[in-house]
């Protein structure tokens, strides 16, 4: 199916703010290098009632003054802790540069974004994009390079890693929040991307359905979730065990295992292990395979899905022009214009 033309942003779309004074941050947090994001902060809403928030007392306060969310190191925090996503906070702060194109001098993340969303620079330039589950900011960086204004959200402390890469860009707003209870009004974004995230929530479908209402009329959403095949399916029985191991210990195990298997690719034991406990092999270096192996086994939730199932969610959400992209379980659709 041909891609629909990208929507033109409404006149009231938030304009990218120019660098200026820093926003209010929590006591003791450095603010000198944090650009003024007053315009972007206006997209934030009370997750409970949807009302506008006021910027005061080192954070954001609800209209009735009863709820307050701190801004720590320039990042609004709508959750008190990482909750079920603690392993992601661990991995992305440890491997904060492993998949960042500008650091690695590659175009790997850019190509992944293109392949799994069908989007390119012309689709997002000058538009407001939500990166739902940003991790260390690999795709947020690409979207910013393409000229988008980006709101990057993660449940975990990975937002701190992302801030180290894109936090100085005045067109970026980092937010720590739960995809199941996002602090945005309906009709806020021109585009939403979520790559490799929703299958790590308690219910992939339920959390996906929270996203389409946030699109402006004519806006595009594109996601990729684990397909119900191959190594994704073979990992599934291990998750109840591996997700309970302390992150630091399990990361050490992955480091030893992946290193040994890369050094002994022809050893009979390597082939046997790969069949029952598949490790990552993406041809992007040893560190990337360590990270990706840890990422595949450590989260508490590990959903696997079929393309028709995912497309069904898009139709359930009332989206149009729903298409399955060549990468398995990569699906995109568009919110009707009226």
C-alpha atoms as one frame of an Amber mdcrd trajectory, in Angstrom:
protein
   0.000   0.000   0.000   1.368   3.433  -0.841   2.199   5.758   2.001  -0.271
   8.565   2.599   1.023  12.122   2.306   2.350  13.449   5.590  -0.074  15.786
   7.348   0.582  19.485   7.532   0.801  20.537  11.181  -2.001  22.789  12.434
  -1.241  26.441  13.070  -1.284  25.904  16.823   1.439  23.207  16.753   4.132
  24.073  19.306   7.003  25.852  17.619  10.509  24.707  18.453  11.717  27.052
  21.206  14.945  28.946  20.818  17.754  28.350  23.321  17.462  30.702  26.263
  17.360  30.525  30.038  16.978  27.150  31.679  13.685  25.740  32.932  13.077
  25.364  36.623  14.636  22.206  38.015  14.671  20.510  41.374  16.850  21.872
  44.123  20.504  21.115  43.618  20.086  19.890  40.039  22.321  21.557  37.420
  20.372  23.732  35.001  22.919  25.924  33.238  23.025  23.721  30.115  19.290
  22.992  29.937  17.592  25.051  27.191  14.330  26.848  27.823  11.559  24.449
  26.821   8.603  26.535  27.930   6.783  25.988  24.625   7.311  22.232  24.700
   6.370  21.977  28.364   2.942  23.309  27.407   2.113  20.001  25.727   2.161
  18.289  29.128  -1.112  17.573  30.920  -2.266  16.101  34.206  -2.253  12.331
  33.550  -5.333  11.928  35.743  -7.630  14.701  34.572  -6.029  16.044  31.407
  -5.872  19.644  32.632  -3.005  22.008  31.867  -0.126  22.158  34.322   1.636
  25.127  35.832   5.399  25.399  36.173   6.264  26.210  39.775   8.154  25.072
  42.862  10.762  23.041  40.994   8.257  21.114  38.930   4.771  20.913  37.461
   1.584  21.331  39.476  -1.979  20.284  38.663  -4.704  22.886  38.156  -6.207
  22.179  41.573  -2.794  22.303  43.244  -3.143  18.805  44.710  -0.613  16.983
  42.537   2.980  17.885  41.847   5.552  16.294  39.568   9.209  17.250  39.944
  11.525  18.318  37.178  14.850  16.648  37.921  17.890  17.418  35.757  15.566
  19.131  33.301  13.280  16.079  32.939   9.645  16.099  34.143   9.101  12.937
  36.217   5.540  11.595  36.217   6.458   8.298  37.883   8.235   7.881  41.236
  10.405   4.973  40.076  11.199   2.651  37.154   8.489   0.168  38.245   8.672
  -2.983  36.054  11.198  -1.315  33.701  14.172  -1.137  36.071  16.295  -3.403
  33.864  15.996  -0.833  31.067  17.253   1.951  33.316  20.226  -0.258  34.149
  21.056  -1.262  30.580  20.653   2.103  28.905  22.690   3.973  31.478  25.405
   1.327  31.176  25.257   1.090  27.370  24.249   4.687  26.807  26.356   5.110
  23.645  26.282   1.598  22.159  23.468   2.282  19.673  23.869   6.044  19.223
  24.714   6.775  15.592  26.561  10.032  16.280  28.858   8.306  18.773  29.417
   5.121  16.785  29.772   6.969  13.456  27.184   4.716  11.846  23.709   4.955
  10.332  22.442   1.771  11.987  19.739   3.392  14.126  18.631   5.585  11.236
  18.229   2.525   9.017  16.318   0.643  11.731  13.977   3.616  12.107  13.365
   3.758   8.364  12.837   0.002   8.059  10.514  -0.402  11.045   8.380   2.724
  10.557   8.520   3.496   6.846   9.250   7.100   7.800  11.917   9.437   6.495
  12.973  13.075   6.940  10.171  14.454   4.760   7.568  12.768   6.997   8.681
  14.426  10.236  10.523  17.642   9.403   8.915  20.542  11.280   6.446  18.224
  13.017   5.889  17.208  16.627   6.780  13.538  17.164   6.343  11.300  20.201
   9.052   8.671  20.741   7.178   6.271  23.022   9.822   4.292  24.892  12.969
   6.196  23.940  15.622   4.206  25.809  18.984   5.938  25.448  17.612   8.149
  22.669  18.857   6.336  19.553  15.736   7.112  17.514  15.084  10.496  19.128
  18.511  11.587  17.891  17.679  10.511  14.339  14.283  12.227  14.412  15.920
  15.439  15.612  18.516  15.177  12.848  15.628  14.843  10.411  14.222  18.160
  11.651  11.424  16.977  13.955  10.544  18.373  17.354  10.622  15.341  19.639
   8.988  14.443  22.923  10.845  11.347  24.109   9.230   9.291  26.887  10.460
   6.351  28.900   9.205   4.701  32.079  12.742   4.071  33.291  15.759   6.168
  34.199  16.897   5.577  30.606  15.639   9.126  30.057  18.784  10.295  31.834
  20.904   8.459  29.278  18.816   9.955  26.467  19.287  13.416  27.947  23.046
  13.035  27.622  22.640  12.701  23.857  19.702  14.917  22.939  19.035  16.962
  26.080  20.905  20.012  24.804  18.725  20.211  21.690  15.984  22.833  22.208
  13.640  20.778  19.982  13.762  17.842  22.411  11.755  17.277  25.580  12.559
  14.241  27.731   9.778  12.933  29.989   9.775  10.045  32.455   6.274   8.611
  32.304   4.253   5.437  31.834   2.870   4.725  28.350  -0.231   3.467  30.150
  -0.827   6.923  31.651   0.801   9.531  29.468   0.699  13.248  30.360  -0.574
  14.536  27.017  -3.877  15.753  25.654  -5.628  13.981  22.786  -4.630  15.287
  19.380  -1.162  16.483  20.394   1.258  14.773  17.984   1.777  14.725  14.229
   3.473  11.329  14.466   4.162   8.624  17.062   6.851   5.956  16.860   7.401
   3.066  19.258  10.069   0.552  18.287  10.729  -2.515  20.424   8.876  -1.202
  23.469   5.210  -2.141  23.716   5.874  -5.882  24.001   7.679  -5.131  27.282
   4.539  -3.684  28.904   2.064  -5.762  30.954  -0.364  -5.861  27.998   0.872
  -4.919  24.530  -2.541  -4.257  23.010  -3.828  -2.184  25.935  -0.752   0.027
  25.952  -0.811   0.435  22.178  -4.417   1.623  22.294  -3.350   4.474  24.588
  -1.317   6.008  21.754  -3.573   6.637  18.703  -5.844   9.138  20.525  -2.769
  11.333  21.024  -2.440  11.816  17.259  -3.668  14.905  15.487  -6.171  14.238
  12.677  -4.158  12.873   9.776  -1.261  11.948  12.056   0.768   8.748  11.621
   1.682   6.050  14.132   4.264   3.329  13.455   5.332   0.539  15.798   7.424
  -2.608  15.840   6.855  -5.398  18.371   8.395  -8.848  18.742   7.086 -11.299
  16.131   5.841 -14.693  17.266   8.653 -16.579  15.580  12.292 -17.601  15.762
  14.454 -16.473  18.655  11.700 -14.260  20.066   9.521 -17.310  20.616  12.440
 -19.441  21.866  13.334 -16.847  24.501   9.826 -16.771  25.935  10.111 -19.798
  28.310  13.260 -18.336  29.861  11.744 -14.970  30.856  10.202 -16.073  34.201
  13.721 -17.076  35.284  16.040 -14.541  33.643  13.863 -11.530  34.507  14.241
 -12.337  38.208  18.056 -12.310  38.200  19.635  -9.070  39.398  20.454  -6.894
  36.419  24.139  -6.570  37.230  24.558 -10.326  37.667  22.638 -11.218  34.531
  24.521  -8.617  32.500  27.770 -10.211  33.656  26.470 -13.607  32.564  25.518
 -12.229  29.132  28.938 -10.627  28.756  30.746 -13.909  29.462  28.391 -16.021
  27.324  28.336 -13.761  24.275  32.103 -13.235  24.379  32.770 -16.980  24.559
  30.355 -17.795  21.743  31.851 -15.106  19.501  35.327 -16.521  20.118  34.205
 -20.108  19.468  31.616 -19.870  16.683  32.349 -23.384  15.376  32.336 -25.107
  18.734  29.487 -27.673  18.974  28.466 -26.135  22.296  27.878 -22.752  20.624
  25.384 -24.236  18.167  23.605 -26.097  20.965  23.361 -22.979  23.147  22.077
 -20.900  20.238  19.229 -23.354  19.729  18.014 -23.384  23.330  19.174 -19.954
  24.579  19.599 -17.743  21.498  21.933 -14.793  21.828  21.981 -11.713  19.647
  24.049 -11.739  16.480  23.433  -8.513  14.580  26.888  -7.898  13.073  27.134
  -4.553  14.885  29.904  -5.500  17.285  30.396  -7.463  20.471  29.085  -4.786
  22.813  25.861  -4.455  20.827  25.296  -8.215  21.015  25.898  -8.189  24.789
  23.403  -5.362  25.160  20.820  -6.932  22.882  21.074 -10.331  24.575  20.569
  -8.723  27.978  17.701  -6.661  26.562  16.018  -9.768  25.184  15.951 -11.733
  28.438  15.969  -9.302  31.365  12.577  -7.494  31.079   9.664  -8.823  33.116
   7.311  -8.812  30.103   8.054 -10.362  26.715   5.077 -10.357  24.379   5.223
 -11.977  20.945   2.664 -11.180  18.264   1.589 -11.845  14.688   1.292  -9.202
  11.983  -2.459  -9.730  11.560  -2.946  -9.406  15.320  -1.077  -6.088  15.388
  -2.943  -4.788  12.342  -6.147  -5.708  14.158  -5.201  -3.355  16.994  -4.708
  -0.548  14.475  -8.158  -1.142  13.018  -9.653  -1.399  16.503  -8.219   2.055
  17.196 -10.023   3.410  14.123  -6.836   4.014  12.133  -6.785   4.158   8.344
  -4.257   3.191   5.674  -3.030   0.382   7.922  -0.102  -1.462   6.391   2.332
  -4.156   7.406   5.904  -3.209   6.504   8.521  -5.692   5.220  10.080  -6.109
   8.685   7.899  -8.623  10.565   5.302  -7.007  12.882   6.242  -3.492  11.805
   2.910  -1.770  11.240   1.876   1.810  10.539  -1.433   3.606  10.163  -3.014
   7.029  10.083  -5.656   8.735  12.164  -8.614   9.857  10.026  -8.650  13.553
   9.210 -12.216  13.898  10.464
